[in-house]
């Protein structure tokens, strides 16, 4: 009799564990597999429609003329609290144009 009770308890624990695992497999409990399949199909359709739209938008943006308006150096670009430790102290390390101007003066 005690062996029968152990088997019965083991079956109940096993069946509960299976139910809990299947409920945890999806994010919203209580929905049927058909609802999950319909939701998955909906998002697949949305993705299939959205990818070409995004690709076309990207191509359009990349083919546009991206002219950059340079108005010249702004006064806030040349703020120096202390001189650079090389050259005349006013030119950046890789600023060849500034170095040529400084050498020509």
BALOBA-1460 file (C-alpha; in Angstrom, 3 decimals):
// residues 105
<rec num="1" residu="x" x="0.000" y="0.000" z="0.000"/>
<rec num="2" residu="x" x="2.764" y="2.432" z="0.799"/>
<rec num="3" residu="x" x="4.382" y="1.686" z="-2.575"/>
<rec num="4" residu="x" x="1.091" y="2.511" z="-4.324"/>
<rec num="5" residu="x" x="0.898" y="5.835" z="-2.490"/>
<rec num="6" residu="x" x="4.455" y="6.699" z="-3.517"/>
<rec num="7" residu="x" x="3.732" y="5.902" z="-7.169"/>
<rec num="8" residu="x" x="0.541" y="7.939" z="-7.057"/>
<rec num="9" residu="x" x="2.355" y="10.913" z="-5.513"/>
<rec num="10" residu="x" x="5.149" y="10.618" z="-8.081"/>
<rec num="11" residu="x" x="2.620" y="10.666" z="-10.935"/>
<rec num="12" residu="x" x="0.912" y="13.743" z="-9.514"/>
<rec num="13" residu="x" x="4.224" y="15.585" z="-9.057"/>
<rec num="14" residu="x" x="5.305" y="14.575" z="-12.545"/>
<rec num="15" residu="x" x="2.085" y="15.749" z="-14.150"/>
<rec num="16" residu="x" x="2.248" y="19.092" z="-12.303"/>
<rec num="17" residu="x" x="5.834" y="19.607" z="-13.402"/>
<rec num="18" residu="x" x="4.865" y="19.026" z="-17.036"/>
<rec num="19" residu="x" x="1.989" y="21.501" z="-16.825"/>
<rec num="20" residu="x" x="4.190" y="24.135" z="-15.201"/>
<rec num="21" residu="x" x="6.906" y="23.720" z="-17.835"/>
<rec num="22" residu="x" x="4.420" y="24.006" z="-20.690"/>
<rec num="23" residu="x" x="2.875" y="27.138" z="-19.158"/>
<rec num="24" residu="x" x="6.298" y="28.731" z="-18.700"/>
<rec num="25" residu="x" x="7.222" y="28.058" z="-22.309"/>
<rec num="26" residu="x" x="5.124" y="31.039" z="-23.458"/>
<rec num="27" residu="x" x="4.905" y="34.525" z="-22.072"/>
<rec num="28" residu="x" x="1.131" y="34.771" z="-21.714"/>
<rec num="29" residu="x" x="-0.485" y="31.883" z="-19.868"/>
<rec num="30" residu="x" x="-3.832" y="30.556" z="-20.993"/>
<rec num="31" residu="x" x="-3.535" y="31.117" z="-24.758"/>
<rec num="32" residu="x" x="-3.934" y="28.190" z="-27.111"/>
<rec num="33" residu="x" x="-1.388" y="27.035" z="-29.678"/>
<rec num="34" residu="x" x="-3.624" y="28.385" z="-32.468"/>
<rec num="35" residu="x" x="-3.472" y="31.851" z="-30.925"/>
<rec num="36" residu="x" x="0.305" y="31.632" z="-30.705"/>
<rec num="37" residu="x" x="0.483" y="30.478" z="-34.334"/>
<rec num="38" residu="x" x="-1.778" y="33.344" z="-35.455"/>
<rec num="39" residu="x" x="0.302" y="35.881" z="-33.527"/>
<rec num="40" residu="x" x="3.496" y="34.485" z="-35.008"/>
<rec num="41" residu="x" x="2.045" y="34.638" z="-38.530"/>
<rec num="42" residu="x" x="0.947" y="38.243" z="-37.939"/>
<rec num="43" residu="x" x="4.436" y="39.338" z="-36.928"/>
<rec num="44" residu="x" x="5.969" y="37.447" z="-39.827"/>
<rec num="45" residu="x" x="3.717" y="39.396" z="-42.235"/>
<rec num="46" residu="x" x="4.586" y="42.680" z="-40.526"/>
<rec num="47" residu="x" x="8.308" y="41.898" z="-40.795"/>
<rec num="48" residu="x" x="8.071" y="40.873" z="-44.442"/>
<rec num="49" residu="x" x="6.328" y="44.161" z="-45.236"/>
<rec num="50" residu="x" x="8.572" y="46.351" z="-43.086"/>
<rec num="51" residu="x" x="11.983" y="45.149" z="-44.314"/>
<rec num="52" residu="x" x="11.534" y="46.334" z="-47.941"/>
<rec num="53" residu="x" x="10.096" y="49.659" z="-46.779"/>
<rec num="54" residu="x" x="13.091" y="50.227" z="-44.513"/>
<rec num="55" residu="x" x="15.499" y="49.165" z="-47.273"/>
<rec num="56" residu="x" x="13.914" y="51.560" z="-49.786"/>
<rec num="57" residu="x" x="14.015" y="54.385" z="-47.252"/>
<rec num="58" residu="x" x="17.699" y="53.678" z="-46.590"/>
<rec num="59" residu="x" x="18.553" y="53.703" z="-50.301"/>
<rec num="60" residu="x" x="16.688" y="56.985" z="-50.793"/>
<rec num="61" residu="x" x="18.525" y="58.587" z="-47.893"/>
<rec num="62" residu="x" x="21.911" y="57.347" z="-49.074"/>
<rec num="63" residu="x" x="21.385" y="58.638" z="-52.624"/>
<rec num="64" residu="x" x="20.398" y="62.153" z="-51.522"/>
<rec num="65" residu="x" x="22.967" y="64.919" z="-51.772"/>
<rec num="66" residu="x" x="24.388" y="65.526" z="-48.336"/>
<rec num="67" residu="x" x="26.019" y="68.876" z="-48.788"/>
<rec num="68" residu="x" x="27.675" y="70.097" z="-45.654"/>
<rec num="69" residu="x" x="27.512" y="73.809" z="-45.044"/>
<rec num="70" residu="x" x="30.840" y="75.000" z="-43.740"/>
<rec num="71" residu="x" x="30.633" y="78.573" z="-42.568"/>
<rec num="72" residu="x" x="34.248" y="78.711" z="-41.522"/>
<rec num="73" residu="x" x="35.853" y="78.249" z="-38.145"/>
<rec num="74" residu="x" x="33.671" y="79.212" z="-35.220"/>
<rec num="75" residu="x" x="35.172" y="81.170" z="-32.376"/>
<rec num="76" residu="x" x="34.374" y="78.383" z="-29.920"/>
<rec num="77" residu="x" x="36.509" y="75.962" z="-31.966"/>
<rec num="78" residu="x" x="39.710" y="77.891" z="-31.243"/>
<rec num="79" residu="x" x="39.413" y="78.306" z="-27.485"/>
<rec num="80" residu="x" x="42.831" y="77.593" z="-25.963"/>
<rec num="81" residu="x" x="43.230" y="77.700" z="-22.210"/>
<rec num="82" residu="x" x="46.935" y="76.908" z="-22.620"/>
<rec num="83" residu="x" x="49.134" y="76.507" z="-25.720"/>
<rec num="84" residu="x" x="49.834" y="73.162" z="-27.305"/>
<rec num="85" residu="x" x="53.199" y="71.716" z="-26.189"/>
<rec num="86" residu="x" x="54.525" y="71.527" z="-29.796"/>
<rec num="87" residu="x" x="55.334" y="74.064" z="-32.474"/>
<rec num="88" residu="x" x="54.058" y="77.581" z="-31.972"/>
<rec num="89" residu="x" x="51.374" y="76.401" z="-29.516"/>
<rec num="90" residu="x" x="48.408" y="77.437" z="-31.685"/>
<rec num="91" residu="x" x="48.315" y="74.574" z="-34.223"/>
<rec num="92" residu="x" x="46.932" y="71.108" z="-33.565"/>
<rec num="93" residu="x" x="49.225" y="68.117" z="-33.906"/>
<rec num="94" residu="x" x="47.862" y="67.099" z="-37.337"/>
<rec num="95" residu="x" x="46.757" y="70.565" z="-38.562"/>
<rec num="96" residu="x" x="49.017" y="70.943" z="-41.583"/>
<rec num="97" residu="x" x="47.259" y="74.035" z="-42.914"/>
<rec num="98" residu="x" x="47.777" y="75.933" z="-39.652"/>
<rec num="99" residu="x" x="51.435" y="74.877" z="-39.552"/>
<rec num="100" residu="x" x="51.986" y="76.105" z="-43.134"/>
<rec num="101" residu="x" x="50.355" y="79.449" z="-42.286"/>
<rec num="102" residu="x" x="52.481" y="79.782" z="-39.153"/>
<rec num="103" residu="x" x="55.672" y="78.976" z="-41.067"/>
<rec num="104" residu="x" x="54.799" y="81.485" z="-43.817"/>
<rec num="105" residu="x" x="54.358" y="84.375" z="-41.371"/>
